[in-house]
Amino acid sequence: MSKLPGWLGRLGAELTELGERLEQRRAEAEGVEGEGGEAAPIEPPETAAVPAAAVPSAVPAGAVPAKAPRRGAVADRVPPPPAYAPSVAARPDPVAAIPWGMRVAAEASWRLLVLAGTLYVLMKVISAVQLVVLAFVAALLVTAMLQPTVARLRRYGLPRGLATAVTAILGFVIIGLVGWFVVWQVMDNIDTLSDKVRTGIDDLKNWLLDSPFHVTEQQINDVAKNLSDTIGTNTEQITSAGLQGVTVMVEVLTGMLLAMFSTLFLLYDGKRIWHWALKLVPAQARPGVAGAGPRAWRTLTAYVRGTVLVALIDAIFIGLGIWFLKVPMAVPLAVFIFLFAFIPLVGAVISGALAVVVALVTEGVFTALMVLVVVLAVQQIEGHVLQPFILGRAVRVHPLAVVLSVATGGMVAGIGGAVVAVPLVAVTNTVVGYLRSYGQEEALRHAPSPRGATAIDVAPTPAPGSPPEDSGGTKTK
């Protein structure tokens, strides 16, 4: 009980202090009200702090003013703007002011520009080392043709090195024998061909003289003289072209040597080279690339083997037709038809036109027409029967894609580019299709499992005619 008076004294002191504060706030609130309801500024005393309520704003009568700071403290709050100040709308974000379609177009445009720049730099690099690239691609094509033989020899028990050596030696020997046979046939028939060319030119001259075009012998002689003068005048250009031809032959021989060495290493150590190349791929994309690689190789192998078989059939049947029509150099022409068959669309036209021209010059118009009929018939059978049956769906490419790829390859890298354009497009089509399917499967695999009604919607439904299932999951009879 002795502590009660002290506690009551402290309570009374606090109530007194609270009353003084209320009186002070009431006085300050009455001081900011002017006549007519307008705010009137008051001068704070020198020893007092600037009250928070002393701002140019009206306080309604009867409202409790905000708590003022204690005396001696300095108010650091920035006063709000006056009521008569004009309202300024906030400016929108510049990104929000651009239309959605323009933003999408801009995002797509800079990405396309990056891709175009990358392709341009890549094409410049390929052009700088064009010989090496073409040699390696040719080695890939030859390896795709010879690799099944290596695999078959290894199944028979031969070591990998011996199987590779036997396959490579047999392949190069066969190619060398074919080339030697073509050169031998050309050199053996060159005299006969020259005589027949002269006879054909005389026959053509007589036909022109007797034709309804009213061509005179003087005009024909003038044309021959102008041709001879043109050849004599452009001797330097012809010599320069010959020197360029020698340079091209040196480059061709160098490319053949590079292709031979690359073929040997690809046949012997192709799997290890592929595993090393996979290490250069980022880890996240490595499973997809590892799955696309074997499929691309199967596509390339199917394309090369199918093209070789189709070209061989064309060469045999067209060569037999030329031989039966007694056109000179039937075997070399058949070999040219086989080689040009590796250039889609364009190669068949060039080789067929060469056979028709030789038949026209040596045997006359009727024989040339018969050769043209044989060439067109074989090519129609090839395009509509052999290629769909032999190549199948694995390397099916749209004709428009074939035309555009051959034209682009020819413009970029000449004949070599035209040869590798279609297999490159076929392999790219296979890789893109697999990666698209792989990406969809990965997205479905990592997607959260459906629940509730969604799970019922995506649940597998029984096949039509199958017995229903009871609640326990067993089929009812």
Sequence and secondary structure as in RCSB ss.txt:
>XXXX:A:sequence
MSKLPGWLGRLGAELTELGERLEQRRAEAEGVEGEGGEAAPIEPPETAAVPAAAVPSAVPAGAVPAKAPRRGAVA
DRVPPPPAYAPSVAARPDPVAAIPWGMRVAAEASWRLLVLAGTLYVLMKVISAVQLVVLAFVAALLVTAMLQPTV
ARLRRYGLPRGLATAVTAILGFVIIGLVGWFVVWQVMDNIDTLSDKVRTGIDDLKNWLLDSPFHVTEQQINDVAK
NLSDTIGTNTEQITSAGLQGVTVMVEVLTGMLLAMFSTLFLLYDGKRIWHWALKLVPAQARPGVAGAGPRAWRTL
TAYVRGTVLVALIDAIFIGLGIWFLKVPMAVPLAVFIFLFAFIPLVGAVISGALAVVVALVTEGVFTALMVLVVV
LAVQQIEGHVLQPFILGRAVRVHPLAVVLSVATGGMVAGIGGAVVAVPLVAVTNTVVGYLRSYGQEEALRHAPSP
RGATAIDVAPTPAPGSPPEDSGGTKTK
>XXXX:A:secstr
 TTHHHHHHHHHHHHHHHHHHHHHHHHHHHHHB GGG B      TTS   TT SSS   TT        TT   
       TTS        HHHHS HHHHHHHHHHHHHHHHHHHHHHHHHHHHHTHHHHHHHHHHHHHHHHHHHHH
HHHHHTT  HHHHHHHHHHHHHHHHHHHHHHHHHHHHHHHHHHHHHHHHHHHHHHHHHHHSTT   HHHHHHHHH
HHHHHHHHTHHHHHHHHHHHHHHHHHHHHHHHHHHHHHHHHHHHHHHHHHHHHTTS TTTHHHHHHHHHHHHHHH
HHHHHHHHHHHHHHHHHHHHHHHHTT SSHHHHHHHHHHHTTSTTHHHHHHHHHHHHHHHHHH HHHHHHHHHHH
HHHHHHIIIIIHHHHHTTTT   HHHHHHHHHHHHHHHHHHHHHHHHHHHHHHHHHHHHHHHHHHHHHHHHS   
 HHHHHHHS    TT   B TTS B  
